[in-house]
């Protein structure tokens, strides 16, 4: 990375960190972009040079998460399946999703309808990026790649939601990580072995 690119990355990070401090202190909806710019020591125009919307300030790590999804597929070991590579990636992310930093993130997100709407856009974007990677990097049929990506991102979203629920309930630390990893393992087991037999042998529904 050259000096110019390094400085741009530092400026972007500075803006994002200033924004998160304000969001944590006052809530997302009560902070303006102008206030973020002032806190970061840059102009409002500079903020928009790096982030298209105020919501993008909050979801500033989306490009990084996208790169990790694609990287897991591109860099999977010989004989490793796409499911295996993504499961490995998400298992490694569980401690971060049970941290104090994520708990603050979860509280801000839960309080803002605008951010919850943006979250849906983010997950749809992840699904498109993942479908493209499965199609181009793994040589999977384009239609099958879209279907597979939708299923995989549904697991990603469910685990993210589970982590948020734990954080909002004040559950963190090793026990929370174990619970999240157990849910993730079970989700991938169902994907890997199929859902055709789900509920088979049940004696009936209650409630």
BELSULLIN-V56097 format. One record per pair of residues at least 12 apart in sequence whose C-alpha atoms are under 10 Angstrom apart, sorted by the first residue. I is the first residue (numbers start at 1). J is the second residue. D is the distance in whole Angstrom. If there is no record, write none. Layout:
i & j & d
I & J & D
I & J & D
This chain:
i & j & d
8 & 50 & 9
9 & 50 & 9
11 & 40 & 9
11 & 41 & 10
11 & 42 & 9
11 & 46 & 9
11 & 47 & 9
11 & 50 & 9
12 & 40 & 10
12 & 46 & 9
12 & 47 & 8
12 & 49 & 9
12 & 50 & 6
12 & 51 & 8
12 & 57 & 9
12 & 60 & 9
13 & 40 & 10
13 & 50 & 10
13 & 57 & 10
13 & 60 & 9
13 & 61 & 10
14 & 39 & 9
14 & 40 & 6
14 & 41 & 9
14 & 42 & 10
15 & 36 & 7
15 & 37 & 7
15 & 38 & 10
15 & 39 & 8
15 & 40 & 5
15 & 41 & 8
15 & 42 & 8
15 & 46 & 9
15 & 47 & 7
15 & 50 & 9
15 & 51 & 9
15 & 57 & 8
15 & 60 & 10
16 & 36 & 9
16 & 37 & 10
16 & 40 & 9
16 & 47 & 9
16 & 50 & 10
16 & 51 & 9
16 & 56 & 9
16 & 57 & 6
16 & 58 & 7
16 & 59 & 9
16 & 60 & 7
16 & 61 & 9
17 & 36 & 9
17 & 39 & 10
17 & 40 & 8
17 & 57 & 9
17 & 58 & 9
17 & 60 & 9
18 & 35 & 9
18 & 36 & 6
18 & 37 & 8
18 & 38 & 9
18 & 39 & 6
18 & 40 & 6
18 & 41 & 9
18 & 57 & 10
19 & 31 & 8
19 & 32 & 9
19 & 33 & 8
19 & 35 & 8
19 & 36 & 5
19 & 37 & 8
19 & 39 & 8
19 & 40 & 8
19 & 54 & 9
19 & 57 & 7
19 & 58 & 7
19 & 60 & 10
20 & 36 & 9
20 & 57 & 8
20 & 58 & 7
20 & 59 & 10
20 & 60 & 10
20 & 104 & 9
20 & 105 & 8
20 & 108 & 9
21 & 36 & 9
21 & 39 & 9
22 & 35 & 8
22 & 36 & 7
22 & 39 & 8
23 & 36 & 9
23 & 57 & 10
23 & 58 & 8
23 & 104 & 9
23 & 105 & 9
23 & 107 & 10
23 & 108 & 7
23 & 109 & 10
24 & 104 & 7
24 & 105 & 8
24 & 107 & 8
24 & 108 & 6
25 & 104 & 10
25 & 108 & 9
26 & 108 & 9
27 & 107 & 9
27 & 108 & 6
27 & 109 & 9
27 & 111 & 7
27 & 112 & 8
28 & 54 & 9
28 & 55 & 9
28 & 57 & 10
28 & 58 & 8
28 & 108 & 6
28 & 109 & 8
28 & 111 & 8
28 & 112 & 7
28 & 113 & 10
28 & 114 & 9
28 & 115 & 8
29 & 54 & 10
29 & 55 & 10
29 & 108 & 9
29 & 111 & 9
29 & 112 & 7
29 & 113 & 9
29 & 114 & 8
29 & 115 & 9
30 & 112 & 10
31 & 54 & 9
32 & 44 & 10
32 & 54 & 8
33 & 45 & 10
33 & 47 & 8
33 & 48 & 9
33 & 53 & 9
33 & 54 & 6
33 & 57 & 9
34 & 47 & 9
36 & 54 & 9
36 & 57 & 9
54 & 114 & 10
54 & 115 & 10
55 & 114 & 8
55 & 115 & 6
55 & 116 & 10
55 & 117 & 10
55 & 118 & 7
55 & 119 & 9
56 & 115 & 9
56 & 118 & 9
56 & 122 & 10
58 & 105 & 9
58 & 108 & 9
58 & 109 & 9
58 & 115 & 8
58 & 118 & 10
59 & 105 & 10
59 & 109 & 10
59 & 115 & 9
59 & 118 & 9
59 & 119 & 8
59 & 122 & 8
62 & 122 & 7
62 & 123 & 10
62 & 125 & 9
62 & 126 & 9
63 & 126 & 10
65 & 126 & 8
66 & 122 & 10
66 & 125 & 9
66 & 126 & 6
66 & 127 & 10
66 & 129 & 7
66 & 130 & 8
67 & 126 & 10
67 & 129 & 9
67 & 130 & 10
68 & 86 & 9
68 & 89 & 8
68 & 90 & 10
69 & 85 & 9
69 & 86 & 7
69 & 89 & 8
69 & 90 & 9
69 & 126 & 8
69 & 127 & 10
69 & 129 & 8
69 & 130 & 7
69 & 133 & 9
70 & 86 & 9
70 & 126 & 10
70 & 129 & 8
70 & 130 & 7
70 & 131 & 10
70 & 132 & 9
70 & 133 & 6
70 & 134 & 8
70 & 137 & 9
71 & 85 & 9
71 & 86 & 10
71 & 89 & 10
71 & 133 & 9
72 & 84 & 9
72 & 85 & 6
72 & 86 & 6
72 & 87 & 9
72 & 88 & 8
72 & 89 & 7
72 & 90 & 10
72 & 133 & 10
73 & 85 & 6
73 & 86 & 7
73 & 89 & 10
73 & 130 & 9
73 & 133 & 7
73 & 134 & 7
73 & 137 & 7
73 & 138 & 8
74 & 133 & 8
74 & 134 & 9
74 & 136 & 10
74 & 137 & 6
74 & 138 & 8
75 & 137 & 10
76 & 88 & 10
81 & 138 & 10
82 & 134 & 8
82 & 138 & 8
82 & 148 & 10
82 & 152 & 10
83 & 148 & 10
83 & 152 & 8
83 & 188 & 7
83 & 189 & 10
83 & 191 & 8
83 & 192 & 7
84 & 188 & 9
84 & 192 & 9
86 & 152 & 9
86 & 156 & 10
86 & 188 & 9
87 & 152 & 10
87 & 155 & 10
87 & 156 & 10
87 & 181 & 10
87 & 184 & 8
87 & 185 & 8
87 & 187 & 9
87 & 188 & 7
87 & 189 & 10
88 & 185 & 10
90 & 155 & 10
90 & 156 & 8
90 & 159 & 9
90 & 181 & 9
90 & 184 & 8
90 & 185 & 10
91 & 177 & 9
91 & 178 & 10
91 & 180 & 9
91 & 181 & 6
91 & 182 & 9
91 & 184 & 7
91 & 185 & 8
92 & 181 & 9
93 & 177 & 10
93 & 181 & 9
94 & 159 & 9
94 & 160 & 9
94 & 163 & 8
94 & 174 & 10
94 & 176 & 9
94 & 177 & 6
94 & 178 & 8
94 & 179 & 10
94 & 180 & 7
94 & 181 & 7
94 & 184 & 9
95 & 163 & 10
95 & 172 & 9
95 & 173 & 8
95 & 174 & 8
95 & 176 & 8
95 & 177 & 6
95 & 178 & 9
95 & 180 & 9
95 & 181 & 9
96 & 163 & 10
96 & 177 & 9
97 & 159 & 9
97 & 160 & 8
97 & 162 & 9
97 & 163 & 6
97 & 164 & 8
97 & 166 & 9
97 & 167 & 8
97 & 172 & 9
97 & 173 & 10
97 & 176 & 9
97 & 177 & 8
97 & 180 & 9
98 & 163 & 7
98 & 164 & 9
98 & 166 & 8
98 & 167 & 7
98 & 170 & 10
98 & 171 & 8
98 & 172 & 5
98 & 173 & 6
98 & 174 & 8
98 & 175 & 9
98 & 176 & 6
98 & 177 & 6
98 & 178 & 10
98 & 180 & 8
99 & 163 & 10
99 & 167 & 8
99 & 171 & 10
99 & 172 & 6
99 & 173 & 7
99 & 174 & 10
99 & 176 & 9
99 & 177 & 9
100 & 167 & 8
100 & 170 & 9
100 & 171 & 10
100 & 172 & 8
100 & 173 & 9
101 & 167 & 10
102 & 163 & 9
102 & 164 & 8
102 & 167 & 7
102 & 168 & 10
102 & 172 & 10
103 & 163 & 9
103 & 164 & 7
103 & 165 & 9
103 & 166 & 9
103 & 167 & 5
103 & 168 & 7
103 & 169 & 9
103 & 170 & 8
103 & 171 & 9
103 & 172 & 9
104 & 164 & 10
104 & 167 & 8
104 & 168 & 9
105 & 164 & 9
105 & 167 & 9
105 & 168 & 10
106 & 160 & 10
106 & 161 & 9
106 & 163 & 9
106 & 164 & 5
106 & 165 & 8
106 & 166 & 10
106 & 167 & 7
106 & 168 & 7
107 & 164 & 8
107 & 165 & 10
107 & 167 & 8
107 & 168 & 7
109 & 164 & 9
110 & 164 & 9
110 & 165 & 10
110 & 168 & 9
119 & 157 & 9
120 & 157 & 9
123 & 150 & 9
123 & 153 & 7
123 & 154 & 8
123 & 156 & 9
123 & 157 & 7
124 & 149 & 10
124 & 150 & 8
124 & 153 & 8
124 & 154 & 10
125 & 153 & 10
126 & 149 & 8
126 & 150 & 9
126 & 152 & 10
126 & 153 & 7
126 & 156 & 10
127 & 145 & 10
127 & 146 & 8
127 & 147 & 9
127 & 148 & 9
127 & 149 & 5
127 & 150 & 6
127 & 151 & 9
127 & 152 & 8
127 & 153 & 6
127 & 154 & 9
127 & 156 & 10
128 & 145 & 9
128 & 146 & 7
128 & 149 & 7
128 & 150 & 8
128 & 153 & 10
129 & 146 & 10
129 & 149 & 9
130 & 145 & 8
130 & 146 & 8
130 & 148 & 9
130 & 149 & 6
130 & 150 & 9
130 & 152 & 9
130 & 153 & 8
131 & 143 & 9
131 & 144 & 9
131 & 145 & 5
131 & 146 & 5
131 & 147 & 8
131 & 148 & 7
131 & 149 & 5
131 & 150 & 8
131 & 152 & 10
131 & 153 & 10
132 & 145 & 7
132 & 146 & 8
132 & 149 & 9
133 & 145 & 8
133 & 149 & 9
134 & 146 & 8
134 & 148 & 8
134 & 149 & 8
135 & 149 & 10
148 & 191 & 10
151 & 191 & 8
152 & 187 & 9
152 & 188 & 9
152 & 191 & 8
154 & 187 & 10
155 & 183 & 10
155 & 184 & 8
155 & 187 & 7
155 & 188 & 8
155 & 191 & 9
156 & 184 & 9
156 & 187 & 10
158 & 183 & 9
158 & 184 & 9
158 & 187 & 9
159 & 180 & 7
159 & 181 & 9
159 & 183 & 7
159 & 184 & 7
159 & 187 & 9
160 & 180 & 9
162 & 179 & 9
162 & 180 & 7
162 & 183 & 9
162 & 184 & 10
163 & 176 & 8
163 & 177 & 9
163 & 179 & 9
163 & 180 & 7
166 & 179 & 9
166 & 180 & 9
